[in-house]
Amino acid sequence: MSEIKPSAVVDGDAPLPQAVQSERLRDHYWFYGPVAMALFLVFWEVSVQVAEIPELYLPRPSVVVVSLFDLFVHKNLAYDLGLTLFRIFGGFFLAAIVGIALGILMGTSRRIYAVCDIFVAAIYPVPKISLVPLLVIWLGSGNLFQIALSALGCVFPILVNTIIGVRQCDEGLILAARDLGATRMQIQRKIVLPAAVPAIFGGLRLALGISIILIVAAEMQTARYGLGARLQLAGQVLETGQVFAILLLLAALGILLTKGQQKLDGLVNRWRTT
């Protein structure tokens, strides 16, 4: 009987080589978005010139860029941008602290969940922009009102996603940790929180977009300074180029924040798996 040589079959549970993992993580299509955007802008520029559309209705991208440069250089748009970012992130970080902490408590304690759930169910569906008159009466029309409005809009997506993430945690791991003598704080920090991270980041991504929308809308109604106030003023005097310039700035801000969150999400997921 001939001797059977060991085969080179790879175990399905064996880890992939480092080169294969790096190849899978590499994005070969990252340039599709920028190329598509560049083609869209070229089409916009050419079509407006060919169709001879008045700038009052649809300015060319080159005109929009010139208007944006003029706003920064001569009309102090940097101050409005900084003020809007302060309001956006002020409410967002406040909501993140409250939403994540309360979400972990509600996800791990049935009693706390029973007490808080009815308040969440009552307040969550209320359009937060409808709270503007009440918040102005209570807090005035300054930064505190803007931050409070942003926090109220952001806290619920973060809270709900955190509860979902906590409840998806493997109960077997929690029981094993208890058997090994882990404290409640250690279980939440070492097991529950890392397991809930993907859901929490999903809530944070939604909340940041909501914060931008609410702050700009509130600035258009009540503020004297900020991107929303500058946008409202440009529309009132029919400065279409400035309107598009501020919208372009908001779009660029959204892209930067979204891509930044995606990068941070990837770093945190690597931390979870190590």
N, C-alpha and C positions, 0 to 999 in steps of 0.2 A: 504494500500500500504506500502510495507516494505521500510525502509529508506536505501538509497544507500550510502554505505560507500566510503569514498575517496580512490581512487586506488593509488598504489605506482608507477605509471608510471613516468619515469624520462623524463623531458623535453629535447628534442634533443639539444637545444641551451644552456642548463645548463653546466657550467664548470665541467670537470672531477675531481674526487677527487685527492688529491695530491699523494696518493699512486699509483693510476692508471697512472697518468702522469709520475711519476718516473719509473714505470715499463716499460712504452713505451719508455722512453729515454734510458733505460739501454740496452747495447749491449751484447747479450748473445753469440755472435759469434766472439768476438774480438780475441780469441786465434786460430782461424782457419788459419789466415795468418802466424803467427809464427810457428805453427806446420807444415804447408805445406813447409815453408822455411827450417825448420830443417830436414824434410824428404828428401827434394831435396839435401841438402848438404851431408847427409849420403849416398844417392844414388850416388852422384858424387864421394865421397871419395872411396866407395867400388868398383864402376865400373872402375875407373881409375886404381886401384890396380889389379883387376881381369884381365882387358884387357891389363895390362902392357904398358900403353900409356906413351911415354917419357915425362918428365917434360918440355922439350922444346916446346911441342905442347899443353899440357894440364896438368898443375900441380894440385895436390890434394888440397882441401881446407885447410888442415893442413899446407901444404907448403906455401900457400898464406898468411895465418895468420902469420907464422914465418917471411916471407919476409916483411910483413907490420910492424911487431914489429921491425925488423932490420932497416927499413927505418926511423922509428921514433927515434930510439935510437942512431944510428950511422950515419945517413945521413941527419938529420935535416929536416925531412919531415914536422914537425910542422910549420916551417917557410913558406914552400911552401903552406901549407893548409891555414894559416892565410892570406897570400898574395892573394890567390885565393878568399877567402871569402870576403876580403876587396873589391876586384874588382867586385865581383858578387853583393854585397849589395850596393856598391857605385852607380853603374849604376841603380840598381833596385829602390832604394829610390828616386833617381833623376827622374826617369821615372814615379814613382808613384805620386810625387808631380805635375809634369807637366801634366801627363795624366788625373788625377782626376780633377784638376782645369780647364784645357781646355775642358774636357769632359762635366763638369757641364755647362760651358759657351755655348758650342755648342749645348747642349741638351735643354737649356732654351732660347736661342736667335737664331732666324732664320737668322738674318743678319750675326752673327759670324759663324754660320754653313755654310752659303753660301760662305763666304770668305775662310774658312779653309778646307772645304770638298774636294776641287779639289787638294789641296796639300797632304792631307791624301791619296786620291785615287792614286796619282802619286808615292808617296814614299813607301806606305805600301807594295806593291807587290815586291819591290826590295829586293833580298836576301841580308841581312845585312852583311853576311860574305864577299860579293863581295866589300864592302866598305873598307875592310882592307887596300889595297894599298893607297887609298886616305887619310884615317885617319892617316896612318903612315907618309905620306908626310906632312900633316898639323900639327899633334900633336906629332910625334915621336913614338917610340915603347914602351914607359913607361906606367905607371899606368893611365895617363890621356887618352891615346888612348883606353885602355881596358875598362875604365869606360864609355867613350863616345859610344863605340860600344855596350856595354851592355844596356845603356840607349836608344839608337836608336832601339834596338831589342825589348825592354820591353814596350816602350811607346805606341805602337799602339794597342796591345791587351787591355791594361788598358783604353786607350782613347775610343775605340769602345764599350767596355762593359759598360763604364760609360755613354756614350751617350744613349745606349739602356736602361740602368737602369733608367736614368732620364726621358726618354720619356714614360716609363711604369708607371710613377707616376700618381695617380688618380687626374685628373683635377678638380674634384668636391672638393677635399680637398684644392687644391690651391685657388679655387674661394672662398670657405668658409673662408679661412684664410685672403684673401684680404678684404672680407666683414667685418671681425672683426678688420681690421686695421693693420694687420701684414705688416711689411716692406719686401722688396725684399730679404734682407739678412736673416731675420727671416724665411721666407718661404723656402729658400734654405737650411738653417741649421736645421730647425725643421721638414720639410715635405719632400723636394726633396731628400736630402742626405740620410736620413734613408731608404726611399723607394728604393734607388738605391744601397744600401749596398750589397745585394746578388750578383747583377751583377758585381759590382766593385770587390768583392772578387774573383769571377770567373776569371776576367781579371788578378788580381794579382797572382793567382795560375798559370795561363798560363805563365805570364811574368817571374816569378821566374825560371821556368823550361827553358825558352828561354835564360835567363841570364846565367845559368849554362852552357848550350850548347855552347853559343857564347864565353864565357870567356875561357873555356877549349880549344875550337878549335883555338882561337886566340893565346893562350899561346903556343900551339903546333907549330904555325907558326913563331912567332916573339919573344917570351919571353925567358929569361934565367932562371927565377925562377917562381914557381907556379906548380900546379898539372899537368897542360897540358904539360909544359916544361919537367917535370920529367917523364911523361908518354912517351913523344916522345924520350927522351934519353934512357929510358929502352928498348924501341922497337928497337932502332938502334943497341944496343949491345946484342940483343937477350936475355934479362933478362925477360923471360916470367913470372916468379914468381912475379917480381916487377910490371910488366904490370897488372897482375890480382890483385895485392895488391892495386894499385892505383884505378883501376876500382871498387874494393870492397869498397874502401873509398868513392868514388863518389856515389856509390849506397846507402851506409849508410847515406851519407849527404843528398841525395834526399829523403830518407825515413823520416829522422828527420825534414827536412824543410816542407815536405808535411803534415805530421801529426801535426806539429806545426801550420801550416796555418789552418788546419781543426779545431783544438782546438780554435784558435783565432776567426775563423768564427763562431763557436758555441757561444762563449762569446758575440760577437757583435750582433748576432741574438737575444740572450736573452735581450740585451740592447734595441734592436729595439722594442721588444714586451712588454716591461715594461712601 
